[in-house]
Structure formats: structure tokens, C-alpha cells
Amino acid sequence: MSLTSTNPATAKLVREYDEHTAEEADRIIESVAAAQGTWQSTELGGRARLMRKAAGILRDRAGDYALLMTAEMGKPVTQGRSEAEKCAWVCEYYADNAAEFLAPERIESDASESFVVYRPLGTVLAIMPWNFPFWQVFRFAAPTLMAGNTALLKHASNVSECALAIEGIFRDAGFPDNVFRTLLVSGKNTGRVIENRHINAVSITGSTEAGKSVAATAGAALKKTVLELGGSDAYVILEDADLQEAAETCVTSRLINSGQSCIAAKRFVVPARIRDHFEELFVTEMQRRKLGDPTKEETEIGPQARADLRDDLHRQVLESIDKGARCLLGGFVPEDEGAWYPATVLTDVGPGMPAYDEELFGPVAAIIPVADEDEAIRVANDSAFGLGAAVMTRDVRRGKKIAAEQLEAGACFVNTYVKSDPRLPFGGIKDSGYGRELGRNGIHEFVNIKTVYIR
């Protein structure tokens, strides 16, 4: 079987790769597991030196990697360069901080001495999506490798060239052979990889359905998992908000990566008193963002990553309209070749509509009118997902309380859009998964937190 990359802007073939056979995959897994002993014995300073070299390569080749992302999944090239830079940042962050995060922790007990050490688990499998083909991998790989684990990447089939380029970064940075490898396997063969006795833990970023499947397979073998899954982030616009600033922030979040982000703003919960004004500002701002050739510097919205994903998004829009939503902007499939979809705004969105109940993975915004602030918070939490949320208000103290105590999500932001940051833990609750990436918490997910007790 072959893994195919198709340029979503042109619908033309980028490249085909032969899938690794079961025997080839087993040999790669065994080689990565065999490399783990030597890698975990490498001093942290040595690991950090190599990780900083990887950061340098990412910066030096950022333009090339951006064009690769653009070709395989349609990312606007300016956003691709920013993604490469962010990957360099996470490499440097863990190179700088891993020694502190992994330092033994002395704890008083009835022992003459007792302490906790953080030891690597072994070989960790990453199952990663296409939407941030470099960032999703590096936010896993940097802490995992710095902790002394070895890593295997099973990337989405449509970004295989990105996957191999990432393997090349670690190789060119001087990491020992087989410390990081890419497996070219399809989704239907991933279960066999998870079950391999050399795999010690699994991290997946993907859909809720994929996460449940991976968790079931790994759980049957008692293997640790971290799941970062879908999201339908709600942004609560309070009556005292600066509506122009709120509209700009909300649109920016909704259109990051052409709307294909798990932490993009998707549901906009607006009290009735400000609804008309907010809608006007929001639609104007959505119209201003440029849809076009993702290789052009001025492009802000590129194509969707695949035509089938675009078609499913359009189905969600049409079903929502059929159930009572009103379309204020967009909502049609362009006739151009490629997986294009315009910036779209739906309003009067409510329960029972795909735009309310499901994740909209593309440039479609759902405005949900409510009576007041209390109903806004209730509606924001009325979701199977719990990845991110935000509140817009001039009353920062009130916004802080809502974010910290009332919104149900793994990350809640005030007066700005939800984003990941190497310094802060990242992950969700409910159908958005469990576990945390990034920050101190992220490096501790794939270590043995070992107690040492001395009489």
C-alpha cells in the first residue's frame, strides 16, 4: 500500500511513499528500542547540546520546511515559517530546563533518606495529525527525548514528507542513530505498532474517535497514553467587552491554520444586547482576511488539507442551516480546483445543530446568542469537548474568575486567543482527552516517577 500526499491547493500529487511492511516496521521499532539504553545514559548536557543543534537547523531551514507544509497540507507559507520557529523554541526550552525538571526531589519521611527520581520509560510512540505537521511532533519529541526516551513517529499519511524531514533534522543535528525514527504506516496498521512489546507508551494528537481507539489498544496492554484530541472552544463575549478588539481576536483565532486547529475559537457566545454590533464587526473582520494561494506572503487563509475534509465541513454547515442557523457570510464550495472553503459565519446557532454540537474543523464560525452572562457560561460549558475557552471583558478581575473557576477546559484565556506555549501545560478534559504536554508537566508524562527509600 502507498501513502499519498496531494497538494490541496491544486489537487495534484506531491509524492507517494510505500508503506513499511510489518517486518520492516518491526525492525525499525526494535532498532529504536535498542538505542534507548545508550541514549538514557547520555548526560543531560549532551542531550541538550544536540537539541539546540536541532533548533538551529529548524531556523536555518524554516523557509524550506514552510514550503513543504504548504505543499502537503496547504498551510499559508508565513504560518509555516512561524511554525518552524516555534519548534526551535520548544527545543531550546527543554534543552535549557530539562535538568531542573528532572532533578531528584528530596522528600521528608520516616526514612533516613527518601527522594523521587525521574527515569525514562523507554520507547514512546507518537501518533500525530497533519494540521501542524512540525509543531505537534516537536512539542512531543523535545521533552520525550530530553527525558532519555527514544521516539517513534507515526505521522498522518498525507504529510509523510514532513515526517521524514523531521527525522532528518534529528539525524543532521547529530542524535545517535535510531533515537528518533519515522514509521510509514497507515492508520489501519497502527494498532499492531502499539501492541509491539518494545513500545512503552503512546502519545496521540487527533480526533476523539482516534483517541478512544488508541487508548483502548494501549490500555489492553497497560501502556501509558497521553491524548490531545478535538476541541470546540467557546469564546464568551461579555457586554462590557471592547467589541472591535474582541472581533479581531476572535477572527484571528478562528482562522489560524485556515481554521484547522483544535484550539481555534469555534463557538462565539454573545449576549443579546451586544449581539447585532458584534456580528457586524465579526463579519467585516472575516471578510477582510485574504483567501488564496498559500505560497503567497499576503495569504491568510489557504485551502483545507483534503477535499473530503472540506466536503464534510460543508455538510455540517448545510445541516446547521437546515436546522435553523442563518448564514451571514460564505457557506459555499468554490468551483476552483482544490480543497477550498471560504470564511463562513453562522448565527442563531443552537443545540441539535452540527455547528453547536460538533467540532467545525475549518474557517466556519458559529455565533450563539444568549440572554445574559450566566447563560453564556452555561452554553460555553454545554459541550462534549473541553480543550480551550476564552472570555472577553474590560473587567479583568471578573474575567479571571470566570476563566479560573467557571469555564470547563484545560486552558482558559482572558482577552486574547487560546494558544500553546512551551512554558505552560497544554491539554484538555472531557472528550478533548487527558494528560498534559509542554511545561514541567509535559516532560513528566513519559517518565517513571520513582520513589527511593533508604533506612
Secondary structure, DSSP 8 states (H G I E B T S, - for coil): -EEEEEETTTTEEEEEEE---HHHHHHHHHHHHHHHHHHHTS-HHHHHHHHHHHHHHHHHTHHHHHHHHHHHH---HHHHHHHHHHHHHHHHHHHHHHHHHTS-EE--SSSSEEEEEEEE-SEEEEEE-SSSTTHHHHHHHHHHHHTT-EEEEEE-GGGHHHHHHHHHHHHHTT--TTSEEEE---GGGHHHHHHSTT--EEEEES-HHHHHHHHHHHHHTT-EEEEE----EEEEE-TTS-HHHHHHHHHHHHHGGGG--TTSEEEEEEEHHHHHHHHHHHHHHHHHS-B--TTSTT-SB---S-HHHHHHHHHHHHHHHHTT-EEEE--S--SSSSS----EEEES--TTSHHHHS---SSEEEEEEESSHHHHHHHHH-SSEESEEEEE-S-HHHHHHIIIII--SSEEEESS-----TTS-B--EETTEES-BSHHHHHHTTEEEEEEEE-
